[in-house]
Structure formats: structure tokens, C-alpha cells
Amino acid sequence: MRTTINVSNELMNALIERTKAHTKTQAIETAIREFLGKKAIEDLISLSGKIDIDQDWRKDEEAELNEYKNHR
């Protein structure tokens, strides 16, 4: 997707240097991917202690597989 943005030369040069990108597009795409990855990790961390995971999931999975086999 083509997008026009205004970024200061100082900021763009720092981004290119930091990302070791060969083009401005590559630098911006790298920065966006890194940002989104960081936010995804933050979202997962924020769920800590909020999700109850059944520790005996193997037994439940086996029961589901057996039920599936019996209905075939």
C-alpha cells in the first residue's frame, strides 16, 4: 500500500541506521513489525493471572478424540 507520510530527516536517518535497512520503506516496515510484536507481548503479559488453564488438558483432549472416533 502506498502511503505518504512526513517524517523528519533526523528521525528517518536514525531509524535507517538503527534498523540497518537499505531503504526507507524497509526501515519503516521493520519498525512497525517490531512495534506490533512488542505490543502483542505486552498484551500477553497483561493476561498473566487472568486465565485459568486446566492442568489436566491431556485427559480432556483424549476424551474429545475418543468421542470424535465414536461418532465417525
mmCIF file of the N, C-alpha and C atoms, coordinates in Angstrom:
data_MODEL
# 
_entry.id   MODEL 
# 
loop_
_atom_site.group_PDB 
_atom_site.id 
_atom_site.type_symbol 
_atom_site.label_atom_id 
_atom_site.label_alt_id 
_atom_site.label_comp_id 
_atom_site.label_asym_id 
_atom_site.label_entity_id 
_atom_site.label_seq_id 
_atom_site.pdbx_PDB_ins_code 
_atom_site.Cartn_x 
_atom_site.Cartn_y 
_atom_site.Cartn_z 
_atom_site.occupancy 
_atom_site.B_iso_or_equiv 
_atom_site.pdbx_formal_charge 
_atom_site.auth_seq_id 
_atom_site.auth_comp_id 
_atom_site.auth_asym_id 
_atom_site.auth_atom_id 
_atom_site.pdbx_PDB_model_num 
ATOM 1   N N  . MET A 1 1  ? 0.845   -1.160  0.000  1.00 0.00 ? 1  MET A N  1 
ATOM 2   C CA . MET A 1 1  ? 0.000   0.000   0.000  1.00 0.00 ? 1  MET A CA 1 
ATOM 3   C C  . MET A 1 1  ? 0.897   1.232   0.000  1.00 0.00 ? 1  MET A C  1 
ATOM 4   N N  . ARG A 1 2  ? 0.612   2.122   -0.867 1.00 0.00 ? 2  ARG A N  1 
ATOM 5   C CA . ARG A 1 2  ? 1.385   3.350   -0.943 1.00 0.00 ? 2  ARG A CA 1 
ATOM 6   C C  . ARG A 1 2  ? 0.777   4.365   0.022  1.00 0.00 ? 2  ARG A C  1 
ATOM 7   N N  . THR A 1 3  ? 1.631   4.944   0.863  1.00 0.00 ? 3  THR A N  1 
ATOM 8   C CA . THR A 1 3  ? 1.199   5.938   1.847  1.00 0.00 ? 3  THR A CA 1 
ATOM 9   C C  . THR A 1 3  ? 2.227   7.059   1.889  1.00 0.00 ? 3  THR A C  1 
ATOM 10  N N  . THR A 1 4  ? 1.754   8.278   1.955  1.00 0.00 ? 4  THR A N  1 
ATOM 11  C CA . THR A 1 4  ? 2.648   9.423   2.071  1.00 0.00 ? 4  THR A CA 1 
ATOM 12  C C  . THR A 1 4  ? 2.651   9.879   3.516  1.00 0.00 ? 4  THR A C  1 
ATOM 13  N N  . ILE A 1 5  ? 3.844   9.975   4.098  1.00 0.00 ? 5  ILE A N  1 
ATOM 14  C CA . ILE A 1 5  ? 3.973   10.458  5.473  1.00 0.00 ? 5  ILE A CA 1 
ATOM 15  C C  . ILE A 1 5  ? 5.107   11.476  5.540  1.00 0.00 ? 5  ILE A C  1 
ATOM 16  N N  . ASN A 1 6  ? 5.025   12.348  6.520  1.00 0.00 ? 6  ASN A N  1 
ATOM 17  C CA . ASN A 1 6  ? 6.092   13.320  6.750  1.00 0.00 ? 6  ASN A CA 1 
ATOM 18  C C  . ASN A 1 6  ? 6.851   12.910  8.007  1.00 0.00 ? 6  ASN A C  1 
ATOM 19  N N  . VAL A 1 7  ? 8.119   12.596  7.817  1.00 0.00 ? 7  VAL A N  1 
ATOM 20  C CA . VAL A 1 7  ? 8.985   12.198  8.927  1.00 0.00 ? 7  VAL A CA 1 
ATOM 21  C C  . VAL A 1 7  ? 10.227  13.071  8.846  1.00 0.00 ? 7  VAL A C  1 
ATOM 22  N N  . SER A 1 8  ? 10.648  13.565  9.979  1.00 0.00 ? 8  SER A N  1 
ATOM 23  C CA . SER A 1 8  ? 11.842  14.421  9.973  1.00 0.00 ? 8  SER A CA 1 
ATOM 24  C C  . SER A 1 8  ? 13.051  13.629  9.467  1.00 0.00 ? 8  SER A C  1 
ATOM 25  N N  . ASN A 1 9  ? 13.947  14.319  8.795  1.00 0.00 ? 9  ASN A N  1 
ATOM 26  C CA . ASN A 1 9  ? 15.158  13.675  8.286  1.00 0.00 ? 9  ASN A CA 1 
ATOM 27  C C  . ASN A 1 9  ? 15.967  13.054  9.414  1.00 0.00 ? 9  ASN A C  1 
ATOM 28  N N  . GLU A 1 10 ? 16.033  13.744  10.537 1.00 0.00 ? 10 GLU A N  1 
ATOM 29  C CA . GLU A 1 10 ? 16.788  13.242  11.685 1.00 0.00 ? 10 GLU A CA 1 
ATOM 30  C C  . GLU A 1 10 ? 16.224  11.904  12.172 1.00 0.00 ? 10 GLU A C  1 
ATOM 31  N N  . LEU A 1 11 ? 14.902  11.853  12.299 1.00 0.00 ? 11 LEU A N  1 
ATOM 32  C CA . LEU A 1 11 ? 14.253  10.631  12.776 1.00 0.00 ? 11 LEU A CA 1 
ATOM 33  C C  . LEU A 1 11 ? 14.409  9.498   11.761 1.00 0.00 ? 11 LEU A C  1 
ATOM 34  N N  . MET A 1 12 ? 14.214  9.804   10.499 1.00 0.00 ? 12 MET A N  1 
ATOM 35  C CA . MET A 1 12 ? 14.337  8.768   9.466  1.00 0.00 ? 12 MET A CA 1 
ATOM 36  C C  . MET A 1 12 ? 15.765  8.242   9.381  1.00 0.00 ? 12 MET A C  1 
ATOM 37  N N  . ASN A 1 13 ? 16.746  9.137   9.440  1.00 0.00 ? 13 ASN A N  1 
ATOM 38  C CA . ASN A 1 13 ? 18.142  8.696   9.395  1.00 0.00 ? 13 ASN A CA 1 
ATOM 39  C C  . ASN A 1 13 ? 18.487  7.828   10.597 1.00 0.00 ? 13 ASN A C  1 
ATOM 40  N N  . ALA A 1 14 ? 17.979  8.192   11.769 1.00 0.00 ? 14 ALA A N  1 
ATOM 41  C CA . ALA A 1 14 ? 18.220  7.387   12.968 1.00 0.00 ? 14 ALA A CA 1 
ATOM 42  C C  . ALA A 1 14 ? 17.565  6.006   12.820 1.00 0.00 ? 14 ALA A C  1 
ATOM 43  N N  . LEU A 1 15 ? 16.365  5.968   12.251 1.00 0.00 ? 15 LEU A N  1 
ATOM 44  C CA . LEU A 1 15 ? 15.664  4.697   12.057 1.00 0.00 ? 15 LEU A CA 1 
ATOM 45  C C  . LEU A 1 15 ? 16.411  3.808   11.077 1.00 0.00 ? 15 LEU A C  1 
ATOM 46  N N  . ILE A 1 16 ? 16.854  4.377   9.984  1.00 0.00 ? 16 ILE A N  1 
ATOM 47  C CA . ILE A 1 16 ? 17.605  3.598   8.986  1.00 0.00 ? 16 ILE A CA 1 
ATOM 48  C C  . ILE A 1 16 ? 18.895  3.059   9.601  1.00 0.00 ? 16 ILE A C  1 
ATOM 49  N N  . GLU A 1 17 ? 19.568  3.893   10.355 1.00 0.00 ? 17 GLU A N  1 
ATOM 50  C CA . GLU A 1 17 ? 20.817  3.457   10.993 1.00 0.00 ? 17 GLU A CA 1 
ATOM 51  C C  . GLU A 1 17 ? 20.556  2.343   12.002 1.00 0.00 ? 17 GLU A C  1 
ATOM 52  N N  . ARG A 1 18 ? 19.527  2.526   12.808 1.00 0.00 ? 18 ARG A N  1 
ATOM 53  C CA . ARG A 1 18 ? 19.211  1.559   13.869 1.00 0.00 ? 18 ARG A CA 1 
ATOM 54  C C  . ARG A 1 18 ? 18.754  0.214   13.310 1.00 0.00 ? 18 ARG A C  1 
ATOM 55  N N  . THR A 1 19 ? 17.943  0.259   12.243 1.00 0.00 ? 19 THR A N  1 
ATOM 56  C CA . THR A 1 19 ? 17.410  -0.979  11.670 1.00 0.00 ? 19 THR A CA 1 
ATOM 57  C C  . THR A 1 19 ? 18.355  -1.615  10.661 1.00 0.00 ? 19 THR A C  1 
ATOM 58  N N  . LYS A 1 20 ? 19.370  -0.868  10.253 1.00 0.00 ? 20 LYS A N  1 
ATOM 59  C CA . LYS A 1 20 ? 20.318  -1.328  9.237  1.00 0.00 ? 20 LYS A CA 1 
ATOM 60  C C  . LYS A 1 20 ? 19.603  -1.623  7.912  1.00 0.00 ? 20 LYS A C  1 
ATOM 61  N N  . ALA A 1 21 ? 18.522  -0.890  7.670  1.00 0.00 ? 21 ALA A N  1 
ATOM 62  C CA . ALA A 1 21 ? 17.727  -1.068  6.457  1.00 0.00 ? 21 ALA A CA 1 
ATOM 63  C C  . ALA A 1 21 ? 18.419  -0.438  5.260  1.00 0.00 ? 21 ALA A C  1 
ATOM 64  N N  . HIS A 1 22 ? 18.095  -0.942  4.088  1.00 0.00 ? 22 HIS A N  1 
ATOM 65  C CA . HIS A 1 22 ? 18.669  -0.402  2.860  1.00 0.00 ? 22 HIS A CA 1 
ATOM 66  C C  . HIS A 1 22 ? 17.785  0.680   2.248  1.00 0.00 ? 22 HIS A C  1 
ATOM 67  N N  . THR A 1 23 ? 16.512  0.680   2.643  1.00 0.00 ? 23 THR A N  1 
ATOM 68  C CA . THR A 1 23 ? 15.581  1.680   2.105  1.00 0.00 ? 23 THR A CA 1 
ATOM 69  C C  . THR A 1 23 ? 14.730  2.242   3.237  1.00 0.00 ? 23 THR A C  1 
ATOM 70  N N  . LYS A 1 24 ? 14.096  3.377   2.967  1.00 0.00 ? 24 LYS A N  1 
ATOM 71  C CA . LYS A 1 24 ? 13.187  3.975   3.947  1.00 0.00 ? 24 LYS A CA 1 
ATOM 72  C C  . LYS A 1 24 ? 12.002  3.054   4.195  1.00 0.00 ? 24 LYS A C  1 
ATOM 73  N N  . THR A 1 25 ? 11.488  2.466   3.124  1.00 0.00 ? 25 THR A N  1 
ATOM 74  C CA . THR A 1 25 ? 10.356  1.540   3.256  1.00 0.00 ? 25 THR A CA 1 
ATOM 75  C C  . THR A 1 25 ? 10.709  0.364   4.151  1.00 0.00 ? 25 THR A C  1 
ATOM 76  N N  . GLN A 1 26 ? 11.857  -0.204  3.915  1.00 0.00 ? 26 GLN A N  1 
ATOM 77  C CA . GLN A 1 26 ? 12.302  -1.346  4.719  1.00 0.00 ? 26 GLN A CA 1 
ATOM 78  C C  . GLN A 1 26 ? 12.454  -0.935  6.184  1.00 0.00 ? 26 GLN A C  1 
ATOM 79  N N  . ALA A 1 27 ? 12.984  0.242   6.437  1.00 0.00 ? 27 ALA A N  1 
ATOM 80  C CA . ALA A 1 27 ? 13.168  0.726   7.806  1.00 0.00 ? 27 ALA A CA 1 
ATOM 81  C C  . ALA A 1 27 ? 11.827  0.902   8.506  1.00 0.00 ? 27 ALA A C  1 
ATOM 82  N N  . ILE A 1 28 ? 10.873  1.496   7.812  1.00 0.00 ? 28 ILE A N  1 
ATOM 83  C CA . ILE A 1 28 ? 9.556   1.733   8.413  1.00 0.00 ? 28 ILE A CA 1 
ATOM 84  C C  . ILE A 1 28 ? 8.832   0.417   8.646  1.00 0.00 ? 28 ILE A C  1 
ATOM 85  N N  . GLU A 1 29 ? 8.891   -0.508  7.682  1.00 0.00 ? 29 GLU A N  1 
ATOM 86  C CA . GLU A 1 29 ? 8.247   -1.808  7.861  1.00 0.00 ? 29 GLU A CA 1 
ATOM 87  C C  . GLU A 1 29 ? 8.856   -2.557  9.041  1.00 0.00 ? 29 GLU A C  1 
ATOM 88  N N  . THR A 1 30 ? 10.166  -2.499  9.182  1.00 0.00 ? 30 THR A N  1 
ATOM 89  C CA . THR A 1 30 ? 10.832  -3.145  10.315 1.00 0.00 ? 30 THR A CA 1 
ATOM 90  C C  . THR A 1 30 ? 10.365  -2.538  11.629 1.00 0.00 ? 30 THR A C  1 
ATOM 91  N N  . ALA A 1 31 ? 10.304  -1.214  11.674 1.00 0.00 ? 31 ALA A N  1 
ATOM 92  C CA . ALA A 1 31 ? 9.867   -0.526  12.896 1.00 0.00 ? 31 ALA A CA 1 
ATOM 93  C C  . ALA A 1 31 ? 8.427   -0.889  13.250 1.00 0.00 ? 31 ALA A C  1 
ATOM 94  N N  . ILE A 1 32 ? 7.569   -0.953  12.255 1.00 0.00 ? 32 ILE A N  1 
ATOM 95  C CA . ILE A 1 32 ? 6.168   -1.296  12.505 1.00 0.00 ? 32 ILE A CA 1 
ATOM 96  C C  . ILE A 1 32 ? 6.059   -2.735  13.016 1.00 0.00 ? 32 ILE A C  1 
ATOM 97  N N  . ARG A 1 33 ? 6.767   -3.666  12.376 1.00 0.00 ? 33 ARG A N  1 
ATOM 98  C CA . ARG A 1 33 ? 6.741   -5.068  12.835 1.00 0.00 ? 33 ARG A CA 1 
ATOM 99  C C  . ARG A 1 33 ? 7.233   -5.185  14.279 1.00 0.00 ? 33 ARG A C  1 
ATOM 100 N N  . GLU A 1 34 ? 8.324   -4.503  14.591 1.00 0.00 ? 34 GLU A N  1 
ATOM 101 C CA . GLU A 1 34 ? 8.866   -4.543  15.949 1.00 0.00 ? 34 GLU A CA 1 
ATOM 102 C C  . GLU A 1 34 ? 7.866   -3.976  16.956 1.00 0.00 ? 34 GLU A C  1 
ATOM 103 N N  . PHE A 1 35 ? 7.235   -2.872  16.606 1.00 0.00 ? 35 PHE A N  1 
ATOM 104 C CA . PHE A 1 35 ? 6.256   -2.239  17.484 1.00 0.00 ? 35 PHE A CA 1 
ATOM 105 C C  . PHE A 1 35 ? 5.075   -3.176  17.728 1.00 0.00 ? 35 PHE A C  1 
ATOM 106 N N  . LEU A 1 36 ? 4.538   -3.752  16.649 1.00 0.00 ? 36 LEU A N  1 
ATOM 107 C CA . LEU A 1 36 ? 3.397   -4.647  16.790 1.00 0.00 ? 36 LEU A CA 1 
ATOM 108 C C  . LEU A 1 36 ? 3.755   -5.897  17.594 1.00 0.00 ? 36 LEU A C  1 
ATOM 109 N N  . GLY A 1 37 ? 4.950   -6.418  17.382 1.00 0.00 ? 37 GLY A N  1 
ATOM 110 C CA . GLY A 1 37 ? 5.402   -7.571  18.159 1.00 0.00 ? 37 GLY A CA 1 
ATOM 111 C C  . GLY A 1 37 ? 5.517   -7.241  19.637 1.00 0.00 ? 37 GLY A C  1 
ATOM 112 N N  . LYS A 1 38 ? 6.064   -6.082  19.929 1.00 0.00 ? 38 LYS A N  1 
ATOM 113 C CA . LYS A 1 38 ? 6.199   -5.642  21.324 1.00 0.00 ? 38 LYS A CA 1 
ATOM 114 C C  . LYS A 1 38 ? 4.827   -5.497  21.973 1.00 0.00 ? 38 LYS A C  1 
ATOM 115 N N  . LYS A 1 39 ? 3.879   -4.900  21.255 1.00 0.00 ? 39 LYS A N  1 
ATOM 116 C CA . LYS A 1 39 ? 2.530   -4.719  21.796 1.00 0.00 ? 39 LYS A CA 1 
ATOM 117 C C  . LYS A 1 39 ? 1.842   -6.061  22.012 1.00 0.00 ? 39 LYS A C  1 
ATOM 118 N N  . ALA A 1 40 ? 2.061   -7.024  21.121 1.00 0.00 ? 40 ALA A N  1 
ATOM 119 C CA . ALA A 1 40 ? 1.472   -8.356  21.285 1.00 0.00 ? 40 ALA A CA 1 
ATOM 120 C C  . ALA A 1 40 ? 2.011   -9.029  22.546 1.00 0.00 ? 40 ALA A C  1 
ATOM 121 N N  . ILE A 1 41 ? 3.302   -8.882  22.786 1.00 0.00 ? 41 ILE A N  1 
ATOM 122 C CA . ILE A 1 41 ? 3.903   -9.450  24.001 1.00 0.00 ? 41 ILE A CA 1 
ATOM 123 C C  . ILE A 1 41 ? 3.342   -8.765  25.236 1.00 0.00 ? 41 ILE A C  1 
ATOM 124 N N  . GLU A 1 42 ? 3.202   -7.449  25.180 1.00 0.00 ? 42 GLU A N  1 
ATOM 125 C CA . GLU A 1 42 ? 2.623   -6.712  26.309 1.00 0.00 ? 42 GLU A CA 1 
ATOM 126 C C  . GLU A 1 42 ? 1.195   -7.182  26.588 1.00 0.00 ? 42 GLU A C  1 
ATOM 127 N N  . ASP A 1 43 ? 0.428   -7.424  25.528 1.00 0.00 ? 43 ASP A N  1 
ATOM 128 C CA . ASP A 1 43 ? -0.942  -7.910  25.697 1.00 0.00 ? 43 ASP A CA 1 
ATOM 129 C C  . ASP A 1 43 ? -0.958  -9.278  26.382 1.00 0.00 ? 43 ASP A C  1 
ATOM 130 N N  . LEU A 1 44 ? -0.048  -10.169 25.963 1.00 0.00 ? 44 LEU A N  1 
ATOM 131 C CA . LEU A 1 44 ? 0.021   -11.491 26.585 1.00 0.00 ? 44 LEU A CA 1 
ATOM 132 C C  . LEU A 1 44 ? 0.426   -11.390 28.058 1.00 0.00 ? 44 LEU A C  1 
ATOM 133 N N  . ILE A 1 45 ? 1.387   -10.534 28.345 1.00 0.00 ? 45 ILE A N  1 
ATOM 134 C CA . ILE A 1 45 ? 1.833   -10.353 29.725 1.00 0.00 ? 45 ILE A CA 1 
ATOM 135 C C  . ILE A 1 45 ? 0.702   -9.813  30.583 1.00 0.00 ? 45 ILE A C  1 
ATOM 136 N N  . SER A 1 46 ? -0.121  -8.936  30.021 1.00 0.00 ? 46 SER A N  1 
ATOM 137 C CA . SER A 1 46 ? -1.223  -8.358  30.790 1.00 0.00 ? 46 SER A CA 1 
ATOM 138 C C  . SER A 1 46 ? -2.275  -9.404  31.160 1.00 0.00 ? 46 SER A C  1 
ATOM 139 N N  . LEU A 1 47 ? -2.275  -10.539 30.462 1.00 0.00 ? 47 LEU A N  1 
ATOM 140 C CA . LEU A 1 47 ? -3.226  -11.613 30.771 1.00 0.00 ? 47 LEU A CA 1 
ATOM 141 C C  . LEU A 1 47 ? -2.752  -12.499 31.915 1.00 0.00 ? 47 LEU A C  1 
ATOM 142 N N  . SER A 1 48 ? -1.515  -12.299 32.348 1.00 0.00 ? 48 SER A N  1 
ATOM 143 C CA . SER A 1 48 ? -0.954  -13.124 33.414 1.00 0.00 ? 48 SER A CA 1 
ATOM 144 C C  . SER A 1 48 ? -1.864  -13.112 34.636 1.00 0.00 ? 48 SER A C  1 
ATOM 145 N N  . GLY A 1 49 ? -2.247  -14.297 35.074 1.00 0.00 ? 49 GLY A N  1 
ATOM 146 C CA . GLY A 1 49 ? -3.092  -14.439 36.251 1.00 0.00 ? 49 GLY A CA 1 
ATOM 147 C C  . GLY A 1 49 ? -4.571  -14.272 35.974 1.00 0.00 ? 49 GLY A C  1 
ATOM 148 N N  . LYS A 1 50 ? -4.939  -13.968 34.735 1.00 0.00 ? 50 LYS A N  1 
ATOM 149 C CA . LYS A 1 50 ? -6.344  -13.747 34.401 1.00 0.00 ? 50 LYS A CA 1 
ATOM 150 C C  . LYS A 1 50 ? -6.975  -14.947 33.702 1.00 0.00 ? 50 LYS A C  1 
ATOM 151 N N  . ILE A 1 51 ? -6.154  -15.883 33.259 1.00 0.00 ? 51 ILE A N  1 
ATOM 152 C CA . ILE A 1 51 ? -6.654  -17.044 32.539 1.00 0.00 ? 51 ILE A CA 1 
ATOM 153 C C  . ILE A 1 51 ? -6.369  -18.280 33.373 1.00 0.00 ? 51 ILE A C  1 
ATOM 154 N N  . ASP A 1 52 ? -7.406  -19.082 33.574 1.00 0.00 ? 52 ASP A N  1 
ATOM 155 C CA . ASP A 1 52 ? -7.261  -20.328 34.327 1.00 0.00 ? 52 ASP A CA 1 
ATOM 156 C C  . ASP A 1 52 ? -7.092  -21.461 33.330 1.00 0.00 ? 52 ASP A C  1 
ATOM 157 N N  . ILE A 1 53 ? -5.936  -22.063 33.301 1.00 0.00 ? 53 ILE A N  1 
ATOM 158 C CA . ILE A 1 53 ? -5.654  -23.149 32.375 1.00 0.00 ? 53 ILE A CA 1 
ATOM 159 C C  . ILE A 1 53 ? -5.794  -24.462 33.117 1.00 0.00 ? 53 ILE A C  1 
ATOM 160 N N  . ASP A 1 54 ? -6.604  -25.340 32.540 1.00 0.00 ? 54 ASP A N  1 
ATOM 161 C CA . ASP A 1 54 ? -6.819  -26.660 33.135 1.00 0.00 ? 54 ASP A CA 1 
ATOM 162 C C  . ASP A 1 54 ? -5.515  -27.450 33.024 1.00 0.00 ? 54 ASP A C  1 
ATOM 163 N N  . GLN A 1 55 ? -4.979  -27.854 34.146 1.00 0.00 ? 55 GLN A N  1 
ATOM 164 C CA . GLN A 1 55 ? -3.705  -28.568 34.160 1.00 0.00 ? 55 GLN A CA 1 
ATOM 165 C C  . GLN A 1 55 ? -3.842  -29.997 33.643 1.00 0.00 ? 55 GLN A C  1 
ATOM 166 N N  . ASP A 1 56 ? -5.074  -30.512 33.573 1.00 0.00 ? 56 ASP A N  1 
ATOM 167 C CA . ASP A 1 56 ? -5.292  -31.880 33.112 1.00 0.00 ? 56 ASP A CA 1 
ATOM 168 C C  . ASP A 1 56 ? -5.891  -31.869 31.705 1.00 0.00 ? 56 ASP A C  1 
ATOM 169 N N  . TRP A 1 57 ? -5.344  -31.047 30.835 1.00 0.00 ? 57 TRP A N  1 
ATOM 170 C CA . TRP A 1 57 ? -5.870  -30.890 29.490 1.00 0.00 ? 57 TRP A CA 1 
ATOM 171 C C  . TRP A 1 57 ? -5.707  -32.141 28.646 1.00 0.00 ? 57 TRP A C  1 
ATOM 172 N N  . ARG A 1 58 ? -4.706  -32.958 28.949 1.00 0.00 ? 58 ARG A N  1 
ATOM 173 C CA . ARG A 1 58 ? -4.489  -34.177 28.155 1.00 0.00 ? 58 ARG A CA 1 
ATOM 174 C C  . ARG A 1 58 ? -5.675  -35.133 28.290 1.00 0.00 ? 58 ARG A C  1 
ATOM 175 N N  . LYS A 1 59 ? -6.198  -35.256 29.497 1.00 0.00 ? 59 LYS A N  1 
ATOM 176 C CA . LYS A 1 59 ? -7.350  -36.122 29.731 1.00 0.00 ? 59 LYS A CA 1 
ATOM 177 C C  . LYS A 1 59 ? -8.559  -35.613 28.943 1.00 0.00 ? 59 LYS A C  1 
ATOM 178 N N  . ASP A 1 60 ? -8.780  -34.313 28.952 1.00 0.00 ? 60 ASP A N  1 
ATOM 179 C CA . ASP A 1 60 ? -9.897  -33.734 28.204 1.00 0.00 ? 60 ASP A CA 1 
ATOM 180 C C  . ASP A 1 60 ? -9.702  -33.929 26.701 1.00 0.00 ? 60 ASP A C  1 
ATOM 181 N N  . GLU A 1 61 ? -8.480  -33.761 26.225 1.00 0.00 ? 61 GLU A N  1 
ATOM 182 C CA . GLU A 1 61 ? -8.200  -33.933 24.807 1.00 0.00 ? 61 GLU A CA 1 
ATOM 183 C C  . GLU A 1 61 ? -8.439  -35.382 24.387 1.00 0.00 ? 61 GLU A C  1 
ATOM 184 N N  . GLU A 1 62 ? -8.005  -36.317 25.212 1.00 0.00 ? 62 GLU A N  1 
ATOM 185 C CA . GLU A 1 62 ? -8.214  -37.731 24.918 1.00 0.00 ? 62 GLU A CA 1 
ATOM 186 C C  . GLU A 1 62 ? -9.707  -38.059 24.859 1.00 0.00 ? 62 GLU A C  1 
ATOM 187 N N  . ALA A 1 63 ? -10.492 -37.506 25.776 1.00 0.00 ? 63 ALA A N  1 
ATOM 188 C CA . ALA A 1 63 ? -11.939 -37.730 25.786 1.00 0.00 ? 63 ALA A CA 1 
ATOM 189 C C  . ALA A 1 63 ? -12.576 -37.171 24.520 1.00 0.00 ? 63 ALA A C  1 
ATOM 190 N N  . GLU A 1 64 ? -12.141 -35.994 24.094 1.00 0.00 ? 64 GLU A N  1 
ATOM 191 C CA . GLU A 1 64 ? -12.670 -35.403 22.867 1.00 0.00 ? 64 GLU A CA 1 
ATOM 192 C C  . GLU A 1 64 ? -12.322 -36.250 21.651 1.00 0.00 ? 64 GLU A C  1 
ATOM 193 N N  . LEU A 1 65 ? -11.083 -36.763 21.592 1.00 0.00 ? 65 LEU A N  1 
ATOM 194 C CA . LEU A 1 65 ? -10.681 -37.600 20.475 1.00 0.00 ? 65 LEU A CA 1 
ATOM 195 C C  . LEU A 1 65 ? -11.480 -38.895 20.448 1.00 0.00 ? 65 LEU A C  1 
ATOM 196 N N  . ASN A 1 66 ? -11.690 -39.496 21.596 1.00 0.00 ? 66 ASN A N  1 
ATOM 197 C CA . ASN A 1 66 ? -12.489 -40.725 21.670 1.00 0.00 ? 66 ASN A CA 1 
ATOM 198 C C  . ASN A 1 66 ? -13.921 -40.478 21.224 1.00 0.00 ? 66 ASN A C  1 
ATOM 199 N N  . GLU A 1 67 ? -14.479 -39.370 21.642 1.00 0.00 ? 67 GLU A N  1 
ATOM 200 C CA . GLU A 1 67 ? -15.838 -39.017 21.241 1.00 0.00 ? 67 GLU A CA 1 
ATOM 201 C C  . GLU A 1 67 ? -15.911 -38.827 19.721 1.00 0.00 ? 67 GLU A C  1 
ATOM 202 N N  . TYR A 1 68 ? -14.917 -38.185 19.159 1.00 0.00 ? 68 TYR A N  1 
ATOM 203 C CA . TYR A 1 68 ? -14.865 -37.964 17.714 1.00 0.00 ? 68 TYR A CA 1 
ATOM 204 C C  . TYR A 1 68 ? -14.801 -39.301 16.979 1.00 0.00 ? 68 TYR A C  1 
ATOM 205 N N  . LYS A 1 69 ? -13.938 -40.219 17.462 1.00 0.00 ? 69 LYS A N  1 
ATOM 206 C CA . LYS A 1 69 ? -13.787 -41.523 16.839 1.00 0.00 ? 69 LYS A CA 1 
ATOM 207 C C  . LYS A 1 69 ? -15.089 -42.317 16.907 1.00 0.00 ? 69 LYS A C  1 
ATOM 208 N N  . ASN A 1 70 ? -15.830 -42.205 18.002 1.00 0.00 ? 70 ASN A N  1 
ATOM 209 C CA . ASN A 1 70 ? -17.065 -42.955 18.176 1.00 0.00 ? 70 ASN A CA 1 
ATOM 210 C C  . ASN A 1 70 ? -18.182 -42.430 17.285 1.00 0.00 ? 70 ASN A C  1 
ATOM 211 N N  . HIS A 1 71 ? -18.095 -41.197 16.859 1.00 0.00 ? 71 HIS A N  1 
ATOM 212 C CA . HIS A 1 71 ? -19.152 -40.604 16.023 1.00 0.00 ? 71 HIS A CA 1 
ATOM 213 C C  . HIS A 1 71 ? -18.860 -40.740 14.534 1.00 0.00 ? 71 HIS A C  1 
ATOM 214 N N  . ARG A 1 72 ? -17.742 -41.317 14.168 1.00 0.00 ? 72 ARG A N  1 
ATOM 215 C CA . ARG A 1 72 ? -17.376 -41.458 12.746 1.00 0.00 ? 72 ARG A CA 1 
ATOM 216 C C  . ARG A 1 72 ? -17.985 -42.648 12.119 1.00 0.00 ? 72 ARG A C  1 
# 
